[in-house]
Amino acid sequence: MSNLIPFEFENHSLRVVVDKSGEPWFVANDACAILEIQDVWQALQRLDEDEKGSVLIRTPGGEQKMNAVNESGLYSLIFDSRKPEAKRMRKWVTSDVLPSIRKTGSYSLSAVGTKAQPQLPATHNFWDFWKQLDSLTKEYGAARCPAHKHAIFLQMEMLRDMHGYPVDETMRRLHAQALNPPEHPLMAEFWEAYDLIGADKLNHSPDFDMIAISPADFFRMASDAGFDFNKAQVEHCLPRSLRYKYLGKKMTDSRIEPERMPVCWLFGVNT
């Protein structure tokens, strides 16, 4: 990797390395310091493998290998943070830094601490506009990280605004659905049955932040309540639960029947 650029964000140092393909890598320690994330190692463990890596940084003591995150990894860190700095940092990245990278392949900084300026061309050429919009639309469609997808959507809105085109309400609606997808119909029915039967009868977990449902109990009680579930389909759809995150199936202690340890589906309440 090459092209190290030290940057100052609200009195914090943020070192960025742009690799040979033009992709920026942000030093993880710097990004976490801005976001007030104390445990950098744990934060990196939550990222996908393709969102993190390492860079060589030249220091007074010689070159040091440091943990780094790419654009998608940085978004994940930002969206995991509850600090007010996170929103300002996200706006800076999406409004100033990324447009410059996409235009020039690097940050447009005249000196350390100088804020990068948006590089989207302020031209009203019709074909230039649609060419850029088409490129961003394809990038949006290929993005899998919600934070990355949202950042590209903001770029598309800014592009329309710069060229004087109205907001695309259809795109806004589709984007909102992409960020907040509806519950799978089968899982919506699953949780409807759970609410009807009652947690006092179905939730074996003694922990307030966990739901443990015995499959045998659930299917028996759901059938008695008038529901007709296909067992294989339910098992297949459990990982798609949005209301509570599915954590797997295992034997667990039971608050309903302390003398037994039933095999249960586990869901995290606060995950």
C-alpha positions, 0 to 999 in steps of 0.5 A: 500500500502507498500514499499515506495521508494524515488527516485531522478530524475535529482535533483527532488524527485520522491516517488514511492509506490509499492502495494501488487500486485507489481504495482508502484504508483507515487506520483502525486505532484512529477511527476508533479513537474518534468514535470513542470505541475503547476495545479496538480488537473487539470492534474489528472482530465484528467486521467481515474479513473483507472489511479489515486488513493491515497497512504499513505506516512509517513512524519515527521508530520505523515502519509499523504494521497497523490494523486498518478498515476499508470504506465498508468497515469504517461504515460498520464502525460508525453505525455501531457507535452511539456517540454524536461524533459518529453522525458528523464523521459519517457526513464528512466521509460521505459528503467530502472524502468519498466524492474526492476519491471517486473523482481523483483516486485520492484525497484532494488535500493541499496540506494536513488538516485541510478539509477535502472538498466534494469533487462532483462536477458542477456541470449541467450536462445532461449526459454527464449527469446520467452517466454518473447516476447510472454508475452510482445506481449500479454501485448501489445495487451491488452494495451489501453493507447497509451503511455502504448502500446508504452512503451511495444513496446520499451521493445519488441525492447530492448528484441530483441536487447539484444538477437541479433534478427533483428527488426520486421519491420511488428510489427513496421508498425502495431505499427505506425498504432496503434498510428496513426490510419487512419481517418474513411472512412466516416469521411474522406468523411465528411471532404472532403465535408466540404472542398469542400463546404467551411468553410465560408458556413458551419462553424457557430462558431464565435470562431477561435478554434471551428467549428460548423456545422448545420446538416441541412445545411451540408446534404443539401449542401453536396447533392447539391455537389454530396455527398450521406450521410446516416444521421444516419451513419454520426451521429454514426461516428462523435465521431470517427473524428480524424481531429477535435475532436467531442464535441457534438451537441448544439445550438450555435451563428451563424456568418453566420446568426447572427439572428438565433441560429442553433443546430450544431455539435461542433468540437474542432480545437485545442483539 
